[in-house]
Structure formats: structure tokens, C-alpha cells
Amino acid sequence: MGRSVRRFLATLVLLGVAVGVPAEARMLGYVSNDGDSRLSVFDVETETSRESIRLCDEPDLCSSFSVGAAADGSRVLVTSDMGLLVIDPRRNEIVRRLPFPALHVAVTADGGRAILAGCGAGAGETNGGPVCDVDLDEGTIRAVYPVPYRAERIALARSARLAVLTTAYESAQYGGFVAVLDLEAGGVFAGVYVPGRAVDVAMNPDDHRAYALSALGHLTVIDAIQQIAVKDLSLGMNARRLAVSADGTKAYITASALPEATGDAFSEAVLIFDTNSEEITGRIELADQNSYGNRPIGIGLSPDGQRAFVVENESYDVRVVDLAAGQVGTAIGAGEGAAEIAIVEVSEDSGGSGGGCAVGSTAGRGLPLVSTALCALAFALRRAAVWRRRRLSAQPD
């Protein structure tokens, strides 16, 4: 075999290994339903429903409270009064049931740990409920952090060092209570008071700022490092949930208001908060007076920040909102009592072996058939090289 031919074949080997068959990525949305025994699933790109996931066989025994997902797409977690359910999003199947009931969950980016708020609290409980740090690989609780009042919702810093949580505490004199938890030091810092009972909390990707919503319609900006409130805004509406964009520049808030608050009409909207100016800079109406009553709660964002997915609790839908155009679009069906949402990018398992060659698969982008052929040729050439080495080693010196 000539040298030029050998070089050409070697190039094909390298190209085949490098190109492989790219894993096809799907963007999926998961919606918890507090009146349904199923977890709703939808395709983010096509904005269509997929087959839901049955959580148990008894609808009255397995209401789901919240849903969270690892940023790497490895796991989706559902909290319920029956325990913590671990879902493999590649198969959309429950792969593990852990005996840790909780109210809310935050997941580390690598999917290795879950931080549970209201750990041990089942439906209807009003007392107890600390924060639990769960090792998802081992299925064990790494640490338990008592809090002064029941933890209800939690947000995790990207570094997984800090967590910010809302509690059940509320007083007419002081308002609500938001605590900052140092997961490395293993303790709860002094909390921050907010006007009214805190109903949701989110962290900015900078791991520095946190944002808390209160039932009285206030957004409080918190310095999570210093554990102090740095700004408070009255939204003029009943706020429910918020989500921060991946780049940390915007936060989107679901809110509603009765006529006595707006002056003359019902209102359900997504409020746009600019995290740099720390002001409300926009508003997208979800409903007019004729269609009011869908009760928007959970909100998730597409990774590119172009769309919001708003969970409507009364209509059992997920409403798609074009954030750039300020327009409300498709309604995706969910389950009874739809409430919380998580969106995750899932890479399909193409059957490859780390290097990326998945012979026989035509999934992916680019030139899958060509790259499959290159992978097959690379495999054949590697086998030939092994055979040649064995033959040479078998020859006498």
C-alpha cells in the first residue's frame, strides 16, 4: 500500500472519529400537577404535548409539588408527599423513588445533588420541614439544615455554595422571612425580611443577587453574600413566580390583579424586570377581561431567552409567550392543577462510546450518513491495524 493511500486512510480514520454522529438534542418541558397523578411533558421546539409520566397508580396519593432539572440534562426531579422521584429524561421514565417527601427542589448543575425545601413535609403539614442536601447517586441525605420556620421554596446558586429559601414565617409587623444557606459552611445565615409572606425566590447566575417575591406584590432584591435587602419594589399586582434568564439580565414574573387593584379591569401578566437597572421595564398581558381566570403560576424560559412558558393553573395549560414580540401564542395542554415547570435540554443517547461514533444511527445534524460511513470505515481500519500488529508479533525474530 502506497504512502499517499495510507495517509488518506489515516485522515479518514481521524475524520470519522472526530465527526461521529452528533447526539440529537431535545428541549423538553416538565409540568407538575397538584391535582393529577401524572407529570406533563411537552416539546419546547414544536410546542406540542408529549406522553405524560405516571407518578403512581393512585391519583389521590401522589400529588406533585414541584419539578426541577439538572442543567446537564441528566435528571429531572419531582417532589411529592410520597417522596422524591428521579426521572431519566432520555427515556422519560422514573428510575428511582427516594423516601424524602418535600415541598420544593433545586438541583445542582451536574445532577449529583438535590437541595430540598420542606424536607419531610407532606401535604397539609404546617410544621417542621428543614432543608435536606441529598446525594442522588447514593440515594442518601448528606446533611440536614434546620431553619427557624418551615422552608417552602429554594433557589440554588450556580456554584452550589449558597441557597436562598423562603419560609412559612409571616408577621403583620415584620412581613416574611427569606434565609440564606451556606452549603459549604453548613449553616443558615441571618435571614432577610420582605414585605408579606415570601412566595418565591430565584438566584441570579452571578451567584450574588437573589430575588424574592411576596404575597403582597413586592419584589425584593437581596445581596446573598451580605444577607441584606438592597431594594424593594411594589409591583401593584399579586406576584406568584419568577424566572431569571440564563445571562442574568432579566427576570420574568407571573402576576395577576383584581379590578380593585387595576382600577377598571382584571389583569394577568408577565412582568419584565431588568436586573441591571433593577426596575420593571415591561409587561406582557396574558389575558383580557373576557379570558381572565387562568391563574398563571409557574414560569420557565427557553435557553435562548426568546420564549417564556407560563403554567396556567385553572385552564390546565402552558401558555407560550414570545418575549421579544410581547405576544401570547400557543396553549400546550397540561394536567389538572398544573403549577410548576422545569425546562431542560436532553441529549439523546446515540449509543456512542465517548468518542462520538455511533454506527447505525442516522440521528443528529450535519451529514449523519456520511459520518456513519466514516465511523464504520474507521472501525474497519482499526480492526485491520490490530490484526496486522498481531501478525507481526506472531512472526519469529
Phi, psi and omega in degrees: 000131183289160182297319181296323178293317180297320178297318179298314180294323177297321177298318178298320178301309181297319180294319180297317180292320184288317185285306181056202173245110183302139177290132180282131181259135174245146174252116183242148174245140180237134184234125176277145181232116185280356177240019187218147180272011180241153172261121181283144181228138175219158178270120184293320184290315182271349180058045180230153179288148171244177180297131181284167181250121179284127182273327176197175182269351181243103185305326183282353186250358186218050173295137179263138183264319182206167178220140179219160183220146174286142182297334181276003177076013185277330185213148168238134183242141178235127175266142179206172178284354176266343182141189180262122182258129180254125184242135172271109184290344177290328180251349185053050179227149173285122182253348180200143174238117182255139186280052182233082176296147182200168180267325185209154184223143168236143187240138175293158186301326182272002178073012183275335184225151173237135176252116187256131173262139183067038182298127181089356181269122177264184181299133176085353180286143179240351181241165178071198179092071177281195174255132179243136176258113188251131172275110185284334177288319181272339183072032183230161176272121181282321183201153175237130182244108176294144175235156184301327180223163185304128175286135184243317179222152186216146175231141186247135174294151181301327179284350182065017177272316183250148171228142178243133186223148173268155179232168181283357184292138172201135175223152180296332184275318188252338182093215182262178188226123176243128183251150175249126184248126176266106184286340177277314180284337176080039179206164178263125176288169174302139185279172179243130178275140178232155181293114180083171182293130180287130183248344177198161181209148178214152177254143170283145179302345178285357179063016183245311182265144172232157183228128182239136175258144176241158181296340179275005177084037178244145170247120181250127177268128186240134169276105186290334179285314181274348181058049179223151173278129182253343178197148177225131180240136172271122185273342181075010180217164177279104184277149182236302183220162175217155177221138181258137180295158184299328180272358176077008185271340183224152169231143183240133190237129172273137184207158177213161181208145176273166182305325181294339178272322184271342180104320183210357185206158170290157178209134170228128191208165167253121178266141182252122182248123177274118186284343178280309178278344183056049178223155171285122186245357181193170182205131178241118181286131178268333185208150172261186185296334182280339183241016180293149174118008179283341176057074177294134179234270186293154178215134176231157183240143172292149184303331179277357177074012183271335184229147171246147178240110187256125180274123181256112191292325184272330181266355179060041182232164166244118183265129180271130181238124174279107187288326180289317182275344182070033184241148178261131185240235189300146170252119180260129182294139176232206183251177181295130180072031179305136187221301188247160186216148171221139179239134185215145174268124184246124175270124180294142175281106184274001179085013181283181184230055175083311181285339173111353179278123178233082184297131179098347178266138176245016179281157174115190183249173177082231182242076187298320182293320178295315182292328175296317178298320178296320178297317180297317179295318179300319179298315180297319180293322178295319177297320179296320180295319178297315180299320181294319179296320179295321180294319180292322181291337180278345181286141180292149179293000000 
